[in-house]
Every structure is written in structure tokens, then in C-alpha cells.
Amino acid sequence: IRFYREKASGLTNISDAFKNKNSGHKSLATAIRGLLETSNNFDLYENDDYPHWFMKFATGGDVKGTIKFVNYLNNVYKNIEGVDYVYHAINSTTTSNREAEKDCKKDIKDNPGKIVVFITQGMATTSFSVPSIGNSVVFSDNPLRADDVQALHRSATWIKGKVECNMIRVTTNASYDYDWDSPFEDDLAKCKDRDSKKRLGTEMLKLGTMIHFKDNGVS
């Protein structure tokens, strides 16, 4: 979803808007509402079994900004089209991926009947498994990086019966190119022996790459 304007004025990027608690937060909240409500033209996949959202703002800066933005969302958009939402900052309350995972699952359990929208500036982009998250968004002014791609995969945490998810990129960037150097299947196919696979595995760990294996749809 591109908001790029060549001759824009004022708050022209996501990073500046995220740091501005007045008009900036209002603008970003409007974009989030557009994603959450059904009266849009984004044609998103919907599944009540995986209703929760993971949103990453690739903006940098003080994590206190995340708390301020979450507080704004909880004050303004607690209910959209008759659906109750609760917004939760996860990079300011946790220090590790496993703690973030535990924290998110607890927040979902503590808010029955509500859709939880997790907001982060970068936390929980590696080992993080919350299957009921079916929607992920990365807000960024720059081309996608490897950790942004991992953040998008928060909605792709596999569980039996989960066949679709939404991975959404919201950007002000005019480029359609991706800024990632993760190896793909073609790279893996070239590794025939144990040593070459080990070298590739080491390289993938250095890059922070995520690989998914699926065996007959049950694991």
C-alpha cells in the first residue's frame, strides 16, 4: 500500500509521523483504521480463528514513542464497525523473543472477544510463535530488509487448518525493489553435500534468515 507523493509537504514520511504525537499519530491511526475496517478495497483475507494483528514500524527512535502511539489508538479506535480492539506495545514491555511471545499470548487470553493489535518498532522478529495472529503489517519509508520480512512472517506462524494469512507493506517509498539478500530455494538446491549445506546454514544465521519447511501439510 503506497502513500508515496513526489511533491508532498508537511509530515511526508512514516518515521516523522510516528514521532509526532499530534497530527502524525492521527494520520497513522487513520491508516490503521483503514486496514482494520471492512469497508475498504484492500481485499484482505479474513478468518475469525486468526483475527489478531502484528504491526511493525521500521522507524527507529525511542520505544517510548510506541507507548504513546498505542495509548492514542486505545483512546481513539477501541471500537471499529462494532468490533472491539485493544492495542498492545510489545517492544517496550519485553526483553526477549520468548518473553514477547508469552506476553502476546497472555494479552490475547486477557481480552476475550477482542481483536488484539500488537505494535512494535522491531521486537519479536525472530523466534516468535503466536498462531492466532493472521495479519502482519510493516510500515516503512525504506525498501524491505530481512528483519522486515521476518516481521511479516508473524502472520504466517503455521498451525493445522491455517491456509492463508495477510502480509501487508505500507510504504512511502517509490521503489518497487526489495532490499534483502536472503537465500532462496535455488540457493538451497545447489548444496548437495553436508559441508556446502553447513556453509549455507552458517550464512543464513548471519543474515537472520527464516526458512519454513512443510511436510505433507501436517508439520
Backbone torsions as a table, in degrees:
resi	resn	phi	psi	omega
1	ILE	NA	114.0	-171.5
2	ARG	-106.7	130.7	177.0
3	PHE	-114.6	22.1	-176.0
4	TYR	-68.7	130.9	173.8
5	ARG	-133.0	122.7	-174.2
6	GLU	-64.0	-36.6	-175.9
7	LYS	-119.2	50.5	179.8
8	ALA	-81.7	163.7	176.9
9	SER	-135.7	166.8	-179.2
10	GLY	77.1	-140.3	177.9
11	LEU	-77.1	97.7	-171.0
12	THR	-98.2	-2.3	178.5
13	ASN	-139.9	165.3	-176.0
14	ILE	-66.4	-39.5	-177.9
15	SER	-60.2	-47.2	179.2
16	ASP	-65.3	-39.8	-179.7
17	ALA	-64.7	-37.8	-178.6
18	PHE	-65.1	-31.5	-177.6
19	LYS	-86.8	-8.7	-178.6
20	ASN	-101.9	109.7	-171.7
21	LYS	-77.4	-2.2	179.3
22	ASN	-103.5	-98.1	-177.1
23	SER	-65.9	-29.5	179.8
24	GLY	-66.0	-49.4	179.0
25	HIS	-64.5	-37.3	178.5
26	LYS	-62.9	-42.0	-179.8
27	SER	-65.0	-47.0	-179.4
28	LEU	-66.4	-37.8	178.9
29	ALA	-63.1	-35.4	177.2
30	THR	-64.4	-39.9	177.7
31	ALA	-64.9	-40.9	179.1
32	ILE	-65.4	-42.4	177.2
33	ARG	-58.9	-39.6	178.7
34	GLY	-60.7	-31.3	177.4
35	LEU	-76.6	-38.4	-174.8
36	LEU	-77.6	-34.6	-177.0
37	GLU	-76.7	158.3	-177.6
38	THR	-88.5	-18.4	-176.9
39	SER	-84.9	53.7	175.8
40	ASN	-129.0	177.7	-178.6
41	ASN	-112.2	26.3	-178.5
42	PHE	-82.1	-14.0	176.3
43	ASP	55.0	50.6	-178.2
44	LEU	-80.7	148.5	176.1
45	TYR	-74.1	134.9	-179.0
46	GLU	-120.3	135.1	175.9
47	ASN	-150.1	117.5	-175.9
48	ASP	-65.0	-17.2	179.0
49	ASP	-78.0	-20.2	-178.3
50	TYR	-133.5	65.5	-169.3
51	PRO	-88.3	-11.5	-168.7
52	HIS	-82.8	162.2	-172.3
53	TRP	-122.4	146.0	172.5
54	PHE	-124.1	120.6	-178.6
55	MET	-124.6	123.3	178.4
56	LYS	-108.9	131.2	173.5
57	PHE	-105.2	106.7	-179.0
58	ALA	-81.7	70.0	-172.1
59	THR	-118.0	-19.9	-174.1
60	GLY	70.3	-172.5	177.6
61	GLY	92.8	-172.7	-175.8
62	ASP	-73.1	131.5	179.8
63	VAL	-66.4	-14.3	176.3
64	LYS	-62.0	-27.0	177.5
65	GLY	-63.5	-31.8	177.2
66	THR	-64.4	-43.9	-179.3
67	ILE	-63.2	-42.8	179.6
68	LYS	-62.7	-41.7	-179.2
69	PHE	-68.1	-40.9	178.0
70	VAL	-63.2	-41.5	177.6
71	ASN	-61.3	-39.1	178.5
72	TYR	-63.6	-46.1	-179.7
73	LEU	-62.3	-41.3	179.8
74	ASN	-66.8	-24.8	177.8
75	ASN	-84.1	-31.9	-170.7
76	VAL	-101.0	-39.9	-171.7
77	TYR	-123.6	50.6	176.8
78	LYS	-71.8	-24.9	179.6
79	ASN	-137.1	126.2	178.4
80	ILE	-129.1	120.2	179.7
81	GLU	54.3	37.2	178.1
82	GLY	82.3	2.1	179.4
83	VAL	-104.3	133.2	179.8
84	ASP	-85.9	133.2	178.6
85	TYR	-123.4	148.5	170.5
86	VAL	-132.2	136.0	-176.2
87	TYR	-108.1	136.6	-171.3
88	HIS	-136.8	125.5	176.8
89	ALA	-84.8	125.7	-177.3
90	ILE	-108.1	-16.2	-179.3
91	ASN	-89.6	-4.0	180.0
92	SER	-106.5	-7.3	-177.2
93	THR	-116.2	-2.9	-176.9
94	THR	-133.4	161.9	-178.2
95	THR	-123.0	-6.0	179.6
96	SER	-145.7	163.4	-178.9
97	ASN	-61.2	-44.0	-178.9
98	ARG	-65.5	-37.8	177.1
99	GLU	-66.8	-37.6	177.7
100	ALA	-63.7	-42.6	178.7
101	GLU	-61.4	-46.9	179.2
102	LYS	-62.7	-41.8	-179.6
103	ASP	-63.1	-43.3	-179.0
104	CYS	-66.2	-43.9	179.5
105	LYS	-62.7	-38.4	178.6
106	LYS	-66.3	-40.6	-178.8
107	ASP	-66.0	-36.9	176.1
108	ILE	-65.0	-43.1	179.9
109	LYS	-65.7	-35.9	-177.6
110	ASP	-77.5	-7.4	-178.2
111	ASN	-127.6	62.1	-179.4
112	PRO	-61.8	139.5	178.9
113	GLY	82.6	-2.9	179.7
114	LYS	-113.9	152.4	173.7
115	ILE	-93.8	125.9	-177.7
116	VAL	-96.5	131.6	177.4
117	VAL	-113.7	111.1	-179.1
118	PHE	-88.8	130.7	-178.6
119	ILE	-116.4	131.0	-179.1
120	THR	-143.1	159.1	171.1
121	GLN	-106.2	7.5	178.0
122	GLY	154.5	-6.9	-179.3
123	MET	-73.5	155.2	172.8
124	ALA	62.1	48.1	177.6
125	THR	-105.6	2.8	178.1
126	THR	-119.4	-110.3	-177.6
127	SER	-72.9	105.8	-172.4
128	PHE	-161.9	114.8	-172.1
129	SER	-129.9	100.3	175.0
130	VAL	-130.7	90.8	-172.5
131	PRO	-58.9	-27.3	-176.4
132	SER	-76.5	-4.0	170.5
133	ILE	-81.0	114.7	-178.6
134	GLY	-113.4	2.4	-176.8
135	ASN	-138.6	130.2	177.8
136	SER	-133.1	144.4	-177.6
137	VAL	-136.8	138.3	170.9
138	VAL	-118.2	119.9	174.4
139	PHE	-96.6	122.0	-177.0
140	SER	-157.1	145.5	174.6
141	ASP	-89.2	-6.6	-174.2
142	ASN	-116.9	165.5	173.9
143	PRO	-58.3	152.7	-179.1
144	LEU	-63.2	137.1	173.3
145	ARG	-107.2	173.1	-176.4
146	ALA	-58.1	-40.6	-178.6
147	ASP	-71.6	-26.0	174.7
148	ASP	-69.2	-38.9	177.9
149	VAL	-63.8	-40.0	176.4
150	GLN	-63.2	-39.2	178.0
151	ALA	-62.3	-39.2	177.5
152	LEU	-62.4	-29.3	-178.6
153	HIS	-76.1	-0.4	174.5
154	ARG	-61.0	-30.1	179.1
155	SER	-81.7	-11.4	-175.9
156	ALA	-99.9	12.2	174.9
157	THR	-57.9	120.5	-168.7
158	TRP	-81.1	142.8	170.6
159	ILE	-151.7	148.6	-176.8
160	LYS	-57.7	127.9	-178.3
161	GLY	99.8	-14.8	179.3
162	LYS	-89.7	110.1	-173.7
163	VAL	-115.3	-12.9	-179.7
164	GLU	-140.1	157.2	173.0
165	CYS	-155.6	170.1	177.2
166	ASN	-110.8	127.8	172.2
167	MET	-120.6	114.7	-170.1
168	ILE	-121.8	134.1	175.1
169	ARG	-113.1	123.6	175.4
170	VAL	-112.0	121.7	-171.3
171	THR	-146.2	154.0	171.1
172	THR	-104.2	6.8	-175.3
173	ASN	-83.1	138.0	-178.1
174	ALA	-82.4	-13.7	-175.1
175	SER	-82.6	141.2	175.0
176	TYR	-97.5	1.9	-179.8
177	ASP	-84.1	156.5	178.2
178	TYR	-106.9	141.3	-179.1
179	ASP	-103.7	64.9	177.8
180	TRP	-134.9	152.4	-179.1
181	ASP	-128.3	32.5	-179.5
182	SER	-75.4	141.8	177.8
183	PRO	-72.1	148.0	-180.0
184	PHE	-112.5	-172.8	-176.2
185	GLU	-58.1	-35.8	-179.6
186	ASP	-60.6	-37.5	178.4
187	ASP	-66.5	-41.7	-178.4
188	LEU	-66.1	-37.0	-178.3
189	ALA	-65.6	-25.6	-178.9
190	LYS	-74.2	-17.6	-177.0
191	CYS	-89.0	103.8	-175.5
192	LYS	-95.7	-32.2	-175.4
193	ASP	-109.0	171.1	-174.1
194	ARG	-64.3	-39.7	-177.7
195	ASP	-66.3	-41.8	-179.5
196	SER	-68.0	-36.7	177.5
197	LYS	-66.5	-36.1	179.0
198	LYS	-66.1	-41.3	179.2
199	ARG	-64.3	-42.1	178.7
200	LEU	-65.6	-40.3	178.3
201	GLY	-61.1	-41.5	177.9
202	THR	-62.6	-42.1	-179.9
203	GLU	-65.6	-38.7	179.3
204	MET	-64.9	-37.8	177.8
205	LEU	-63.9	-38.2	178.6
206	LYS	-64.2	-36.8	-177.9
207	LEU	-83.4	-11.0	-177.2
208	GLY	71.6	36.0	-175.1
209	THR	-82.1	145.9	177.1
210	MET	-110.4	131.0	178.9
211	ILE	-121.1	136.5	177.3
212	HIS	-110.9	131.1	173.0
213	PHE	-113.9	137.0	-179.9
214	LYS	-132.4	125.1	-175.6
215	ASP	-116.9	105.3	176.2
216	ASN	56.2	23.5	175.4
217	GLY	72.5	12.8	-178.7
218	VAL	-121.9	-3.8	-180.0
219	SER	-153.3	NA	NA
